[in-house]
Amino acid sequence: MEDPYATVDIRNPNAHEAVLEVKIHFVDAYGSPLLDTSNQVVVAAKDELAYRVPAKFQYTDRIAHCEVEPVVRAVR
């Protein structure tokens, strides 16, 4: 609990490097939202990476799981 985080796998199937906006929703055991985050991540062409999303905030101990938007938006 000192350094809480979630790990999200991100893939870029395109032929060019991209900056992708990844949206993650942390929810409690009842499915109620606790925290929504949005992060821009650089992913190389035809590559995949495991991105570590910080989850430290007032209600960290109530997080049951996180939900990731299945399709990300390319920022550039």
VEXSE-7906 format. One record per residue: residue number from 1; y negated, z negated, x negated of N, C-alpha, C in turn; residue in one letter. Coordinates in nm, 4 decimals, always signed. Each point is the difference from the previous one (the first is absolute). Layout:
<recs>
<rec><resi>NUM</resi><n_Y>Y</n_Y><n_Z>Z</n_Z><n_X>X</n_X><ca_Y>Y</ca_Y><ca_Z>Z</ca_Z><ca_X>X</ca_X><c_Y>Y</c_Y><c_Z>Z</c_Z><c_X>X</c_X><resn>a</resn></rec>
...
</recs>
This chain:
<recs>
<rec><resi>1</resi><n_Y>+0.1208</n_Y><n_Z>+0.0000</n_Z><n_X>-0.0810</n_X><ca_Y>-0.1208</ca_Y><ca_Z>+0.0000</ca_Z><ca_X>+0.0810</ca_X><c_Y>-0.1269</c_Y><c_Z>+0.0000</c_Z><c_X>-0.0851</c_X><resn>m</resn></rec>
<rec><resi>2</resi><n_Y>+0.0118</n_Y><n_Z>-0.0173</n_Z><n_X>-0.1311</n_X><ca_Y>-0.1189</ca_Y><ca_Z>+0.0021</ca_Z><ca_X>-0.0839</ca_X><c_Y>-0.0579</c_Y><c_Z>+0.1403</c_Z><c_X>-0.0135</c_X><resn>e</resn></rec>
<rec><resi>3</resi><n_Y>+0.0850</n_Y><n_Z>+0.1014</n_Z><n_X>+0.0042</n_X><ca_Y>-0.0450</ca_Y><ca_Z>+0.1379</ca_Z><ca_X>-0.0144</ca_X><c_Y>+0.0743</c_Y><c_Z>+0.0884</c_Z><c_X>+0.1011</c_X><resn>d</resn></rec>
<rec><resi>4</resi><n_Y>-0.0229</n_Y><n_Z>-0.0218</n_Z><n_X>+0.1305</n_X><ca_Y>+0.0743</ca_Y><ca_Z>+0.0747</ca_Z><ca_X>+0.1011</ca_X><c_Y>-0.0379</c_Y><c_Z>+0.1482</c_Z><c_X>+0.0016</c_X><resn>p</resn></rec>
<rec><resi>5</resi><n_Y>+0.1009</n_Y><n_Z>+0.0841</n_Z><n_X>+0.0267</n_X><ca_Y>-0.0244</ca_Y><ca_Z>+0.1438</ca_Z><ca_X>+0.0059</ca_X><c_Y>+0.1122</c_Y><c_Z>+0.0690</c_Z><c_X>+0.0753</c_X><resn>y</resn></rec>
<rec><resi>6</resi><n_Y>-0.0257</n_Y><n_Z>+0.1231</n_Z><n_X>+0.0375</n_X><ca_Y>+0.1015</ca_Y><ca_Z>+0.0891</ca_Z><ca_X>+0.0564</ca_X><c_Y>+0.0072</c_Y><c_Z>+0.1203</c_Z><c_X>-0.0928</c_X><resn>a</resn></rec>
<rec><resi>7</resi><n_Y>+0.1154</n_Y><n_Z>+0.0636</n_Z><n_X>-0.0064</n_X><ca_Y>+0.0144</ca_Y><ca_Z>+0.1201</ca_Z><ca_X>-0.0804</ca_X><c_Y>+0.0240</c_Y><c_Z>+0.1177</c_Z><c_X>+0.0939</c_X><resn>t</resn></rec>
<rec><resi>8</resi><n_Y>-0.0804</n_Y><n_Z>+0.1049</n_Z><n_X>-0.0174</n_X><ca_Y>+0.0075</ca_Y><ca_Z>+0.1182</ca_Z><ca_X>+0.0845</ca_X><c_Y>+0.0349</c_Y><c_Z>+0.1197</c_Z><c_X>-0.0873</c_X><resn>v</resn></rec>
<rec><resi>9</resi><n_Y>+0.1022</n_Y><n_Z>+0.0761</n_Z><n_X>+0.0399</n_X><ca_Y>+0.0355</ca_Y><ca_Z>+0.1224</ca_Z><ca_X>-0.0714</ca_X><c_Y>-0.0833</c_Y><c_Z>+0.1146</c_Z><c_X>+0.0550</c_X><resn>d</resn></rec>
<rec><resi>10</resi><n_Y>-0.0671</n_Y><n_Z>+0.0719</n_Z><n_X>-0.0901</n_X><ca_Y>-0.0879</ca_Y><ca_Z>+0.1107</ca_Z><ca_X>+0.0393</ca_X><c_Y>+0.0462</c_Y><c_Z>+0.1265</c_Z><c_X>-0.0709</c_X><resn>i</resn></rec>
<rec><resi>11</resi><n_Y>+0.0147</n_Y><n_Z>+0.1094</n_Z><n_X>+0.0770</n_X><ca_Y>+0.0413</ca_Y><ca_Z>+0.1282</ca_Z><ca_X>-0.0568</ca_X><c_Y>-0.1073</c_Y><c_Z>+0.1048</c_Z><c_X>+0.0203</c_X><resn>r</resn></rec>
<rec><resi>12</resi><n_Y>-0.0187</n_Y><n_Z>+0.0826</n_Z><n_X>-0.1012</n_X><ca_Y>-0.0894</ca_Y><ca_Z>+0.1148</ca_Z><ca_X>+0.0089</ca_X><c_Y>+0.0849</c_Y><c_Z>+0.1251</c_Z><c_X>-0.0257</c_X><resn>n</resn></rec>
<rec><resi>13</resi><n_Y>+0.0399</n_Y><n_Z>+0.0709</n_Z><n_X>+0.1061</n_X><ca_Y>+0.0841</ca_Y><ca_Z>+0.1182</ca_Z><ca_X>-0.0163</ca_X><c_Y>-0.0784</c_Y><c_Z>+0.1253</c_Z><c_X>-0.0399</c_X><resn>p</resn></rec>
<rec><resi>14</resi><n_Y>-0.1307</n_Y><n_Z>-0.0124</n_Z><n_X>-0.0082</n_X><ca_Y>-0.0865</ca_Y><ca_Z>+0.1144</ca_Z><ca_X>-0.0267</ca_X><c_Y>-0.0035</c_Y><c_Z>+0.0387</c_Z><c_X>-0.1477</c_X><resn>n</resn></rec>
<rec><resi>15</resi><n_Y>-0.0501</n_Y><n_Z>+0.1181</n_Z><n_X>-0.0273</n_X><ca_Y>-0.0052</ca_Y><ca_Z>+0.0536</ca_Z><ca_X>-0.1366</ca_X><c_Y>-0.1204</c_Y><c_Z>-0.0513</c_Z><c_X>-0.0793</c_X><resn>a</resn></rec>
<rec><resi>16</resi><n_Y>-0.0862</n_Y><n_Z>-0.0801</n_Z><n_X>+0.0627</n_X><ca_Y>-0.1200</ca_Y><ca_Z>-0.0516</ca_Z><ca_X>-0.0663</ca_X><c_Y>-0.0082</c_Y><c_Z>-0.1509</c_Z><c_X>+0.0143</c_X><resn>h</resn></rec>
<rec><resi>17</resi><n_Y>-0.0591</n_Y><n_Z>-0.0646</n_Z><n_X>-0.1004</n_X><ca_Y>-0.0263</ca_Y><ca_Z>-0.1433</ca_Z><ca_X>+0.0089</ca_X><c_Y>-0.0867</c_Y><c_Z>-0.0250</c_Z><c_X>+0.1228</c_X><resn>e</resn></rec>
<rec><resi>18</resi><n_Y>+0.0190</n_Y><n_Z>-0.1148</n_Z><n_X>+0.0630</n_X><ca_Y>-0.0782</ca_Y><ca_Z>-0.0313</ca_Z><ca_X>+0.1197</ca_X><c_Y>-0.0403</c_Y><c_Z>-0.1463</c_Z><c_X>+0.0011</c_X><resn>a</resn></rec>
<rec><resi>19</resi><n_Y>-0.1146</n_Y><n_Z>-0.0255</n_Z><n_X>+0.0609</n_X><ca_Y>-0.0417</ca_Y><ca_Z>-0.1361</ca_Z><ca_X>+0.0297</ca_X><c_Y>+0.0346</c_Y><c_Z>-0.0202</c_Z><c_X>+0.1470</c_X><resn>v</resn></rec>
<rec><resi>20</resi><n_Y>+0.0902</n_Y><n_Z>-0.0933</n_Z><n_X>+0.0266</n_X><ca_Y>+0.0492</ca_Y><ca_Z>-0.0215</ca_Z><ca_X>+0.1351</ca_X><c_Y>-0.0488</c_Y><c_Z>-0.1338</c_Z><c_X>+0.0530</c_X><resn>l</resn></rec>
<rec><resi>21</resi><n_Y>-0.0356</n_Y><n_Z>-0.0027</n_Z><n_X>+0.1275</n_X><ca_Y>-0.0424</ca_Y><ca_Z>-0.1247</ca_Z><ca_X>+0.0629</ca_X><c_Y>+0.1202</c_Y><c_Z>-0.0595</c_Z><c_X>+0.0720</c_X><resn>e</resn></rec>
<rec><resi>22</resi><n_Y>+0.0440</n_Y><n_Z>-0.1158</n_Z><n_X>-0.0479</n_X><ca_Y>+0.1181</ca_Y><ca_Z>-0.0665</ca_Z><ca_X>+0.0536</ca_X><c_Y>-0.0455</c_Y><c_Z>-0.1155</c_Z><c_X>+0.0882</c_X><resn>v</resn></rec>
<rec><resi>23</resi><n_Y>+0.0497</n_Y><n_Z>-0.0031</n_Z><n_X>+0.1241</n_X><ca_Y>-0.0363</ca_Y><ca_Z>-0.1068</ca_Z><ca_X>+0.0934</ca_X><c_Y>+0.1211</c_Y><c_Z>-0.0886</c_Z><c_X>+0.0254</c_X><resn>k</resn></rec>
<rec><resi>24</resi><n_Y>-0.0211</n_Y><n_Z>-0.1309</n_Z><n_X>-0.0159</n_X><ca_Y>+0.1067</ca_Y><ca_Z>-0.0977</ca_Z><ca_X>+0.0162</ca_X><c_Y>-0.0461</c_Y><c_Z>-0.1060</c_Z><c_X>+0.0999</c_X><resn>i</resn></rec>
<rec><resi>25</resi><n_Y>+0.0908</n_Y><n_Z>-0.0379</n_Z><n_X>+0.0897</n_X><ca_Y>-0.0287</ca_Y><ca_Z>-0.1009</ca_Z><ca_X>+0.1012</ca_X><c_Y>+0.0973</c_Y><c_Z>-0.1161</c_Z><c_X>-0.0200</c_X><resn>h</resn></rec>
<rec><resi>26</resi><n_Y>-0.0520</n_Y><n_Z>-0.1171</n_Z><n_X>-0.0297</n_X><ca_Y>+0.0822</ca_Y><ca_Z>-0.1200</ca_Z><ca_X>-0.0120</ca_X><c_Y>+0.0028</c_Y><c_Z>-0.0686</c_Z><c_X>+0.1357</c_X><resn>f</resn></rec>
<rec><resi>27</resi><n_Y>+0.1203</n_Y><n_Z>-0.0363</n_Z><n_X>+0.0448</n_X><ca_Y>+0.0141</ca_Y><ca_Z>-0.0615</ca_Z><ca_X>+0.1320</ca_X><c_Y>+0.0833</c_Y><c_Z>-0.1276</c_Z><c_X>-0.0088</c_X><resn>v</resn></rec>
<rec><resi>28</resi><n_Y>-0.0158</n_Y><n_Z>-0.0849</n_Z><n_X>+0.1030</n_X><ca_Y>+0.0782</ca_Y><ca_Z>-0.1237</ca_Z><ca_X>+0.0034</ca_X><c_Y>+0.1330</c_Y><c_Z>+0.0237</c_Z><c_X>+0.0713</c_X><resn>d</resn></rec>
<rec><resi>29</resi><n_Y>+0.0774</n_Y><n_Z>-0.1044</n_Z><n_X>+0.0207</n_X><ca_Y>+0.1328</ca_Y><ca_Z>+0.0109</ca_Z><ca_X>+0.0607</ca_X><c_Y>-0.0038</c_Y><c_Z>+0.0505</c_Z><c_X>+0.1441</c_X><resn>a</resn></rec>
<rec><resi>30</resi><n_Y>-0.1155</n_Y><n_Z>-0.0088</n_Z><n_X>+0.0650</n_X><ca_Y>-0.0146</ca_Y><ca_Z>+0.0457</ca_Z><ca_X>+0.1384</ca_X><c_Y>-0.0561</c_Y><c_Z>+0.1422</c_Z><c_X>+0.0076</c_X><resn>y</resn></rec>
<rec><resi>31</resi><n_Y>-0.0251</n_Y><n_Z>+0.0597</n_Z><n_X>-0.1159</n_X><ca_Y>-0.0563</ca_Y><ca_Z>+0.1348</ca_Z><ca_X>-0.0031</ca_X><c_Y>-0.1513</c_Y><c_Z>+0.0028</c_Z><c_X>+0.0111</c_X><resn>g</resn></rec>
<rec><resi>32</resi><n_Y>-0.0606</n_Y><n_Z>-0.1157</n_Z><n_X>-0.0031</n_X><ca_Y>-0.1465</ca_Y><ca_Z>-0.0081</ca_Z><ca_X>+0.0080</ca_X><c_Y>-0.0605</c_Y><c_Z>+0.0331</c_Z><c_X>-0.1356</c_X><resn>s</resn></rec>
<rec><resi>33</resi><n_Y>-0.1080</n_Y><n_Z>+0.0792</n_Z><n_X>-0.0011</n_X><ca_Y>-0.0623</ca_Y><ca_Z>+0.0373</ca_Z><ca_X>-0.1272</ca_X><c_Y>-0.0651</c_Y><c_Z>-0.1191</c_Z><c_X>-0.0694</c_X><resn>p</resn></rec>
<rec><resi>34</resi><n_Y>+0.0176</n_Y><n_Z>-0.0061</n_Z><n_X>-0.1318</n_X><ca_Y>-0.0635</ca_Y><ca_Z>-0.1026</ca_Z><ca_X>-0.0820</ca_X><c_Y>-0.1034</c_Y><c_Z>+0.0615</c_Z><c_X>-0.0935</c_X><resn>l</resn></rec>
<rec><resi>35</resi><n_Y>+0.0330</n_Y><n_Z>+0.1167</n_Z><n_X>-0.0557</n_X><ca_Y>-0.0872</ca_Y><ca_Z>+0.0637</ca_Z><ca_X>-0.0971</ca_X><c_Y>+0.0291</c_Y><c_Z>+0.1491</c_Z><c_X>-0.0042</c_X><resn>l</resn></rec>
<rec><resi>36</resi><n_Y>-0.1035</n_Y><n_Z>+0.0813</n_Z><n_X>+0.0040</n_X><ca_Y>+0.0121</ca_Y><ca_Z>+0.1445</ca_Z><ca_X>-0.0191</ca_X><c_Y>-0.0696</c_Y><c_Z>+0.0337</c_Z><c_X>-0.1303</c_X><resn>d</resn></rec>
<rec><resi>37</resi><n_Y>+0.0679</n_Y><n_Z>+0.0755</n_Z><n_X>-0.0851</n_X><ca_Y>-0.0612</ca_Y><ca_Z>+0.0407</ca_Z><ca_X>-0.1253</ca_X><c_Y>+0.0076</c_Y><c_Z>+0.1509</c_Z><c_X>-0.0138</c_X><resn>t</resn></rec>
<rec><resi>38</resi><n_Y>-0.0888</n_Y><n_Z>+0.0523</n_Z><n_X>-0.0795</n_X><ca_Y>-0.0021</ca_Y><ca_Z>+0.1424</ca_Z><ca_X>-0.0290</ca_X><c_Y>-0.0340</c_Y><c_Z>+0.0130</c_Z><c_X>-0.1478</c_X><resn>s</resn></rec>
<rec><resi>39</resi><n_Y>+0.0827</n_Y><n_Z>+0.0725</n_Z><n_X>-0.0724</n_X><ca_Y>-0.0204</ca_Y><ca_Z>+0.0156</ca_Z><ca_X>-0.1432</ca_X><c_Y>+0.0129</c_Y><c_Z>+0.1456</c_Z><c_X>-0.0392</c_X><resn>n</resn></rec>
<rec><resi>40</resi><n_Y>-0.0829</n_Y><n_Z>+0.0428</n_Z><n_X>-0.0936</n_X><ca_Y>+0.0112</ca_Y><ca_Z>+0.1348</ca_Z><ca_X>-0.0538</ca_X><c_Y>+0.0846</c_Y><c_Z>-0.0048</c_Z><c_X>-0.1261</c_X><resn>q</resn></rec>
<rec><resi>41</resi><n_Y>+0.1008</n_Y><n_Z>+0.0871</n_Z><n_X>-0.0042</n_X><ca_Y>+0.0965</ca_Y><ca_Z>+0.0004</ca_Z><ca_X>-0.1094</ca_X><c_Y>+0.0111</c_Y><c_Z>+0.1409</c_Z><c_X>-0.0562</c_X><resn>v</resn></rec>
<rec><resi>42</resi><n_Y>-0.0046</n_Y><n_Z>+0.0128</n_Z><n_X>-0.1313</n_X><ca_Y>+0.0171</ca_Y><ca_Z>+0.1303</ca_Z><ca_X>-0.0655</ca_X><c_Y>+0.1487</c_Y><c_Z>+0.0210</c_Z><c_X>-0.0251</c_X><resn>v</resn></rec>
<rec><resi>43</resi><n_Y>+0.0509</n_Y><n_Z>+0.1153</n_Z><n_X>+0.0486</n_X><ca_Y>+0.1408</ca_Y><ca_Z>+0.0330</ca_Z><ca_X>-0.0189</ca_X><c_Y>+0.0088</c_Y><c_Z>+0.1387</c_Z><c_X>-0.0630</c_X><resn>v</resn></rec>
<rec><resi>44</resi><n_Y>+0.0703</n_Y><n_Z>+0.0091</n_Z><n_X>-0.1104</n_X><ca_Y>+0.0157</ca_Y><ca_Z>+0.1272</ca_Z><ca_X>-0.0701</ca_X><c_Y>+0.0758</c_Y><c_Z>+0.1006</c_Z><c_X>+0.0866</c_X><resn>a</resn></rec>
<rec><resi>45</resi><n_Y>-0.0155</n_Y><n_Z>+0.1270</n_Z><n_X>-0.0324</n_X><ca_Y>+0.0688</ca_Y><ca_Z>+0.1067</ca_Z><ca_X>+0.0718</ca_X><c_Y>+0.1511</c_Y><c_Z>-0.0192</c_Z><c_X>-0.0064</c_X><resn>a</resn></rec>
<rec><resi>46</resi><n_Y>+0.0652</n_Y><n_Z>+0.0210</n_Z><n_X>+0.1125</n_X><ca_Y>+0.1468</ca_Y><ca_Z>-0.0089</ca_Z><ca_X>+0.0085</ca_X><c_Y>+0.0532</c_Y><c_Z>-0.1316</c_Z><c_X>-0.0555</c_X><resn>k</resn></rec>
<rec><resi>47</resi><n_Y>-0.0721</n_Y><n_Z>-0.1085</n_Z><n_X>+0.0257</n_X><ca_Y>+0.0382</ca_Y><ca_Z>-0.1295</ca_Z><ca_X>-0.0560</ca_X><c_Y>+0.0128</c_Y><c_Z>-0.1042</c_Z><c_X>+0.1101</c_X><resn>d</resn></rec>
<rec><resi>48</resi><n_Y>+0.0593</n_Y><n_Z>-0.1120</n_Z><n_X>-0.0360</n_X><ca_Y>+0.0160</ca_Y><ca_Z>-0.1140</ca_Z><ca_X>+0.0897</ca_X><c_Y>-0.0318</c_Y><c_Z>-0.1251</c_Z><c_X>-0.0791</c_X><resn>e</resn></rec>
<rec><resi>49</resi><n_Y>-0.0627</n_Y><n_Z>-0.0970</n_Z><n_X>+0.0663</n_X><ca_Y>-0.0278</ca_Y><ca_Z>-0.1253</ca_Z><ca_X>-0.0695</ca_X><c_Y>+0.0144</c_Y><c_Z>-0.1173</c_Z><c_X>+0.0951</c_X><resn>l</resn></rec>
<rec><resi>50</resi><n_Y>+0.0262</n_Y><n_Z>-0.1154</n_Z><n_X>-0.0575</n_X><ca_Y>+0.0058</ca_Y><ca_Z>-0.1247</ca_Z><ca_X>+0.0753</ca_X><c_Y>-0.1362</c_Y><c_Z>-0.0665</c_Z><c_X>-0.0185</c_X><resn>a</resn></rec>
<rec><resi>51</resi><n_Y>-0.0730</n_Y><n_Z>-0.0148</n_Z><n_X>+0.1100</n_X><ca_Y>-0.1341</ca_Y><ca_Z>-0.0566</ca_Z><ca_X>-0.0052</ca_X><c_Y>+0.0042</c_Y><c_Z>-0.1440</c_Z><c_X>+0.0504</c_X><resn>y</resn></rec>
<rec><resi>52</resi><n_Y>-0.0572</n_Y><n_Z>-0.0891</n_Z><n_X>-0.0783</n_X><ca_Y>-0.0014</ca_Y><ca_Z>-0.1427</ca_Z><ca_X>+0.0335</ca_X><c_Y>-0.1284</c_Y><c_Z>-0.0309</c_Z><c_X>+0.0773</c_X><resn>r</resn></rec>
<rec><resi>53</resi><n_Y>+0.0163</n_Y><n_Z>-0.0483</n_Z><n_X>+0.1237</n_X><ca_Y>-0.1131</ca_Y><ca_Z>-0.0302</ca_Z><ca_X>+0.0890</ca_X><c_Y>-0.0205</c_Y><c_Z>-0.1510</c_Z><c_X>+0.0054</c_X><resn>v</resn></rec>
<rec><resi>54</resi><n_Y>-0.1157</n_Y><n_Z>-0.0492</n_Z><n_X>-0.0455</n_X><ca_Y>-0.0250</ca_Y><ca_Z>-0.1434</ca_Z><ca_X>+0.0066</ca_X><c_Y>+0.0009</c_Y><c_Z>-0.0495</c_Z><c_X>+0.1451</c_X><resn>p</resn></rec>
<rec><resi>55</resi><n_Y>+0.0549</n_Y><n_Z>-0.1169</n_Z><n_X>+0.0225</n_X><ca_Y>+0.0061</ca_Y><ca_Z>-0.0562</ca_Z><ca_X>+0.1351</ca_X><c_Y>-0.0512</c_Y><c_Z>-0.1430</c_Z><c_X>+0.0014</c_X><resn>a</resn></rec>
<rec><resi>56</resi><n_Y>-0.0959</n_Y><n_Z>-0.0290</n_Z><n_X>-0.0837</n_X><ca_Y>-0.0522</ca_Y><ca_Z>-0.1358</ca_Z><ca_X>-0.0096</ca_X><c_Y>-0.1229</c_Y><c_Z>-0.0140</c_Z><c_X>+0.0899</c_X><resn>k</resn></rec>
<rec><resi>57</resi><n_Y>+0.0121</n_Y><n_Z>-0.0826</n_Z><n_X>+0.1011</n_X><ca_Y>-0.1107</ca_Y><ca_Z>-0.0285</ca_Z><ca_X>+0.0899</ca_X><c_Y>+0.0322</c_Y><c_Z>-0.1288</c_Z><c_X>+0.0750</c_X><resn>f</resn></rec>
<rec><resi>58</resi><n_Y>-0.0848</n_Y><n_Z>-0.0388</n_Z><n_X>+0.0904</n_X><ca_Y>+0.0103</ca_Y><ca_Z>-0.1303</ca_Z><ca_X>+0.0655</ca_X><c_Y>+0.1355</c_Y><c_Z>-0.0267</c_Z><c_X>+0.0667</c_X><resn>q</resn></rec>
<rec><resi>59</resi><n_Y>+0.0629</n_Y><n_Z>+0.1014</n_Z><n_X>+0.0586</n_X><ca_Y>+0.1234</ca_Y><ca_Z>-0.0206</ca_Z><ca_X>+0.0758</ca_X><c_Y>+0.1239</c_Y><c_Z>+0.0589</c_Z><c_X>-0.0679</c_X><resn>y</resn></rec>
<rec><resi>60</resi><n_Y>+0.0004</n_Y><n_Z>+0.0050</n_Z><n_X>-0.1297</n_X><ca_Y>+0.1112</ca_Y><ca_Z>+0.0585</ca_Z><ca_X>-0.0746</ca_X><c_Y>+0.1338</c_Y><c_Z>-0.0611</c_Z><c_X>+0.0410</c_X><resn>t</resn></rec>
<rec><resi>61</resi><n_Y>+0.0037</n_Y><n_Z>-0.1281</n_Z><n_X>+0.0219</n_X><ca_Y>+0.1263</ca_Y><ca_Z>-0.0668</ca_Z><ca_X>+0.0338</ca_X><c_Y>+0.0553</c_Y><c_Z>+0.0420</c_Z><c_X>+0.1360</c_X><resn>d</resn></rec>
<rec><resi>62</resi><n_Y>-0.0777</n_Y><n_Z>+0.0683</n_Z><n_X>+0.0829</n_X><ca_Y>+0.0454</ca_Y><ca_Z>+0.0435</ca_Z><ca_X>+0.1323</ca_X><c_Y>+0.0521</c_Y><c_Z>+0.1443</c_Z><c_X>+0.0010</c_X><resn>r</resn></rec>
<rec><resi>63</resi><n_Y>-0.0096</n_Y><n_Z>+0.0719</n_Z><n_X>-0.1130</n_X><ca_Y>+0.0449</ca_Y><ca_Z>+0.1390</ca_Z><ca_X>-0.0036</ca_X><c_Y>+0.1522</c_Y><c_Z>+0.0066</c_Z><c_X>+0.0172</c_X><resn>i</resn></rec>
<rec><resi>64</resi><n_Y>+0.0437</n_Y><n_Z>+0.0815</n_Z><n_X>+0.0956</n_X><ca_Y>+0.1431</ca_Y><ca_Z>+0.0219</ca_Z><ca_X>+0.0207</ca_X><c_Y>+0.0413</c_Y><c_Z>+0.1323</c_Z><c_X>-0.0651</c_X><resn>a</resn></rec>
<rec><resi>65</resi><n_Y>-0.0846</n_Y><n_Z>+0.0996</n_Z><n_X>+0.0115</n_X><ca_Y>+0.0277</ca_Y><ca_Z>+0.1295</ca_Z><ca_X>-0.0627</ca_X><c_Y>-0.1263</c_Y><c_Z>+0.0851</c_Z><c_X>+0.0014</c_X><resn>h</resn></rec>
<rec><resi>66</resi><n_Y>+0.0100</n_Y><n_Z>+0.1160</n_Z><n_X>-0.0615</n_X><ca_Y>-0.1137</ca_Y><ca_Z>+0.0921</ca_Z><ca_X>+0.0025</ca_X><c_Y>+0.0472</c_Y><c_Z>+0.1335</c_Z><c_X>+0.0562</c_X><resn>c</resn></rec>
<rec><resi>67</resi><n_Y>-0.0929</n_Y><n_Z>+0.0718</n_Z><n_X>+0.0586</n_X><ca_Y>+0.0254</ca_Y><ca_Z>+0.1320</ca_Z><ca_X>+0.0544</ca_X><c_Y>-0.0919</c_Y><c_Z>+0.0967</c_Z><c_X>-0.0728</c_X><resn>e</resn></rec>
<rec><resi>68</resi><n_Y>+0.0557</n_Y><n_Z>+0.1109</n_Z><n_X>-0.0430</n_X><ca_Y>-0.0773</ca_Y><ca_Z>+0.0997</ca_Z><ca_X>-0.0741</ca_X><c_Y>-0.0142</c_Y><c_Z>+0.1242</c_Z><c_X>+0.0856</c_X><resn>v</resn></rec>
<rec><resi>69</resi><n_Y>-0.1207</n_Y><n_Z>+0.0577</n_Z><n_X>+0.0010</n_X><ca_Y>-0.0183</ca_Y><ca_Z>+0.1269</ca_Z><ca_X>+0.0692</ca_X><c_Y>+0.0951</c_Y><c_Z>+0.1001</c_Z><c_X>-0.0652</c_X><resn>e</resn></rec>
<rec><resi>70</resi><n_Y>+0.0840</n_Y><n_Z>+0.0681</n_Z><n_X>+0.0776</n_X><ca_Y>+0.1014</ca_Y><ca_Z>+0.0874</ca_Z><ca_X>-0.0595</ca_X><c_Y>-0.0554</c_Y><c_Z>+0.1246</c_Z><c_X>-0.0693</c_X><resn>p</resn></rec>
<rec><resi>71</resi><n_Y>-0.1173</n_Y><n_Z>+0.0452</n_Z><n_X>+0.0424</n_X><ca_Y>-0.0623</ca_Y><ca_Z>+0.1164</ca_Z><ca_X>-0.0625</ca_X><c_Y>-0.1376</c_Y><c_Z>-0.0425</c_Z><c_X>-0.0488</c_X><resn>v</resn></rec>
<rec><resi>72</resi><n_Y>-0.0274</n_Y><n_Z>+0.0288</n_Z><n_X>-0.1266</n_X><ca_Y>-0.1293</ca_Y><ca_Z>-0.0391</ca_Z><ca_X>-0.0559</ca_X><c_Y>-0.0958</c_Y><c_Z>+0.1177</c_Z><c_X>-0.0017</c_X><resn>v</resn></rec>
<rec><resi>73</resi><n_Y>-0.1286</n_Y><n_Z>-0.0328</n_Z><n_X>-0.0048</n_X><ca_Y>-0.1040</ca_Y><ca_Z>+0.1016</ca_Z><ca_X>-0.0025</ca_X><c_Y>-0.0423</c_Y><c_Z>+0.0229</c_Z><c_X>-0.1447</c_X><resn>r</resn></rec>
<rec><resi>74</resi><n_Y>-0.0108</n_Y><n_Z>+0.1269</n_Z><n_X>-0.0365</n_X><ca_Y>-0.0490</ca_Y><ca_Z>+0.0328</ca_Z><ca_X>-0.1349</ca_X><c_Y>-0.1517</c_Y><c_Z>-0.0139</c_Z><c_X>-0.0009</c_X><resn>a</resn></rec>
<rec><resi>75</resi><n_Y>-0.0512</n_Y><n_Z>-0.0818</n_Z><n_X>-0.0892</n_X><ca_Y>-0.1441</ca_Y><ca_Z>-0.0191</ca_Z><ca_X>-0.0146</ca_X><c_Y>-0.0572</c_Y><c_Z>+0.1155</c_Z><c_X>-0.0817</c_X><resn>v</resn></rec>
<rec><resi>76</resi><n_Y>+0.0741</n_Y><n_Z>+0.0382</n_Z><n_X>-0.1036</n_X><ca_Y>-0.0336</ca_Y><ca_Z>+0.1202</ca_Z><ca_X>-0.0799</ca_X><c_Y>+0.1215</c_Y><c_Z>+0.0457</c_Z><c_X>-0.0746</c_X><resn>r</resn></rec>
</recs>
